[in-house]
């Protein structure tokens, strides 16, 4: 009898450290309760058949095809994982796959990483392969960067695999050393979706990465993580590089604040991060700025900032647990008053990383 197995992988929100991961820098993400679930059963041939129960769409592709190319659809994330596994010398067995997800798409909560990681776990286990989690994270990153074409860092795939219950994870994106930082049990993460969709692969995201690489070249460093200042750079790229350098320092200060229980200090750094993303890196938008401004005056808030690639998506707010309802009501009413749109508001805590169900 053909065995059916089920795997899950969570989305993520990043507390602080935005656009630093592809600059070999520091990030502080958490895995959240939204997740993608993959049900898999084996086949006798070398084909992958996929159905998205969420979208009501099906597709299939042949494994081991040297001419495999992206189709510019959600299926690219699945095929990209299979392609990268095989390029790494891992033979993938044919399979039937059904995918379900409640990770909001286009909101900056890493629906793509949750899909990649759940598929990677399912394909490797179905093929009798045992890979270290960090290798799986790299393969999933390569799928998105090299096959799909969005030149992401490793943060999203890493935290989907390495998330810890009630903890944020401080990750050094160069060495991949990481340590967990407990989040106070009397706090909650409130994520506010601006309802402005972002399409990172076709936006300014790759352009920002190119600017950072040019800044590193001009400063004579391997990555902006190694730079102490951006002041010597041309006006056209200086603000972007200044953000990355300052943000790396903020993440390290935020980790120290969290470890010592200094929540006001942590919140201040969240606001500073948002200001830098808005004014220097220029990836915020009016709707995200409105949400952060509303949060700043709301009851129970510790800190707020935009999270994710930008140009839309979500803000993340650290809020005292006993004020979550009042905070959420204030944010929703204010945002609708200012924009005419109702934000989706999600209340969550940090959860465990990917696993078999």
MOSUL-V872419 format. One record per residue. RES is the residue in one small letter. SS is DSSP state (A for helix, B for strand, O for the rest). PSI is psi as a letter, one per 30 degrees, with the letter a starting at -180 (* if undefined). Layout:
res->[RES | RES]
ss->[SS | SS]
psi->[PSI | PSI]
//
This chain:
res->[x | x | x | x | x | x | x | x | x | x | x | x | x | x | x | x | x | x | x | x | x | x | x | x | x | x | x | x | x | x | x | x | x | x | x | x | x | x | x | x | x | x | x | x | x | x | x | x | x | x | x | x | x | x | x | x | x | x | x | x | x | x | x | x | x | x | x | x | x | x | x | x | x | x | x | x | x | x | x | x | x | x | x | x | x | x | x | x | x | x | x | x | x | x | x | x | x | x | x | x | x | x | x | x | x | x | x | x | x | x | x | x | x | x | x | x | x | x | x | x | x | x | x | x | x | x | x | x | x | x | x | x | x | x | x | x | x | x | x | x | x | x | x | x | x | x | x | x | x | x | x | x | x | x | x | x | x | x | x | x | x | x | x | x | x | x | x | x | x | x | x | x | x | x | x | x | x | x | x | x | x | x | x | x | x | x | x | x | x | x | x | x | x | x | x | x | x | x | x | x | x | x | x | x | x | x | x | x | x | x | x | x | x | x | x | x | x | x | x | x | x | x | x | x | x | x | x | x | x | x | x | x | x | x | x | x | x | x | x | x | x | x | x | x | x | x | x | x | x | x | x | x | x | x | x | x | x | x | x | x | x | x | x | x | x | x | x | x | x | x | x | x | x | x | x | x | x | x | x | x | x | x | x | x | x | x | x | x | x | x | x | x | x | x | x | x | x | x | x | x | x | x | x | x | x | x | x | x | x | x | x | x | x | x | x | x | x | x | x | x | x | x | x | x | x | x | x | x | x | x | x | x | x | x | x | x | x | x | x | x | x | x | x | x | x | x | x | x | x | x | x | x | x | x | x | x | x]
ss->[O | O | O | B | B | B | B | B | B | B | B | B | B | B | B | B | O | O | O | O | A | A | A | O | O | B | B | B | B | B | B | B | B | B | B | B | B | B | B | B | B | B | O | O | O | O | B | B | B | B | B | B | O | O | O | O | B | B | B | B | B | B | O | O | O | O | O | O | O | O | O | O | O | O | A | A | A | A | A | A | A | A | A | A | A | A | A | O | O | O | O | O | O | O | B | B | B | B | B | B | B | O | O | O | O | O | O | O | O | O | A | A | A | A | A | A | A | A | A | A | A | A | A | A | A | A | O | O | O | O | O | O | A | A | A | A | A | A | A | A | A | A | A | A | A | A | A | A | O | O | O | O | O | O | A | A | A | A | A | A | A | A | O | B | O | O | B | B | B | B | B | B | O | O | O | O | O | B | B | B | B | B | O | O | O | O | B | B | B | B | B | B | B | O | O | O | O | O | O | A | A | A | O | O | A | A | A | A | A | A | A | A | A | A | A | A | A | A | A | O | O | O | O | A | A | A | O | O | O | O | O | O | O | O | A | A | A | A | A | A | A | A | A | A | A | A | A | A | A | A | A | A | A | A | A | A | A | A | A | A | O | O | A | A | A | A | A | A | A | A | A | A | A | A | A | A | A | A | A | O | O | O | O | O | O | A | A | A | A | A | A | A | A | A | A | A | O | O | O | O | B | B | B | B | B | B | B | O | O | O | O | O | O | B | B | B | B | B | B | B | A | A | A | A | A | A | A | A | A | A | A | A | A | A | A | A | A | A | A | O | O | O | O | B | B | B | B | B | O | O | O | O | O | O | B | B | O]
psi->[k | k | k | k | l | k | l | l | k | l | a | l | k | j | e | l | i | k | g | f | e | g | g | g | a | k | l | i | l | k | k | l | f | k | l | k | k | k | k | k | l | l | l | f | a | h | l | k | k | k | k | j | f | e | f | h | l | l | l | l | l | k | l | g | j | f | g | k | l | k | g | h | l | f | f | e | e | e | e | e | e | e | e | e | e | e | f | g | g | j | k | k | l | l | l | k | k | k | k | k | k | g | k | k | k | g | f | g | g | h | e | e | e | e | e | e | e | e | e | e | e | e | e | e | e | f | g | g | k | j | k | k | e | e | e | e | e | e | e | e | e | e | e | e | e | e | e | e | g | j | i | l | a | f | e | e | e | e | f | e | e | g | k | k | k | g | k | l | k | j | k | j | f | e | f | g | k | l | k | k | j | k | k | k | f | g | l | l | k | j | k | j | j | f | g | j | k | k | i | e | f | g | a | g | e | e | e | e | e | e | e | e | e | e | e | e | e | e | f | h | l | e | l | f | f | f | k | f | l | g | f | f | l | l | e | f | f | e | e | e | e | e | e | e | e | e | e | e | e | e | e | e | e | e | e | e | e | e | e | g | g | i | e | e | e | e | e | e | e | e | e | e | e | e | e | e | e | e | e | e | f | h | g | a | l | e | e | e | e | e | e | e | e | e | e | e | g | l | k | f | k | e | l | l | l | l | k | a | f | a | g | a | b | l | l | k | k | k | k | k | e | f | g | e | e | e | e | e | e | e | e | e | e | e | e | e | e | e | f | g | k | k | k | k | k | k | k | l | l | k | l | l | a | k | l | k | *]
//
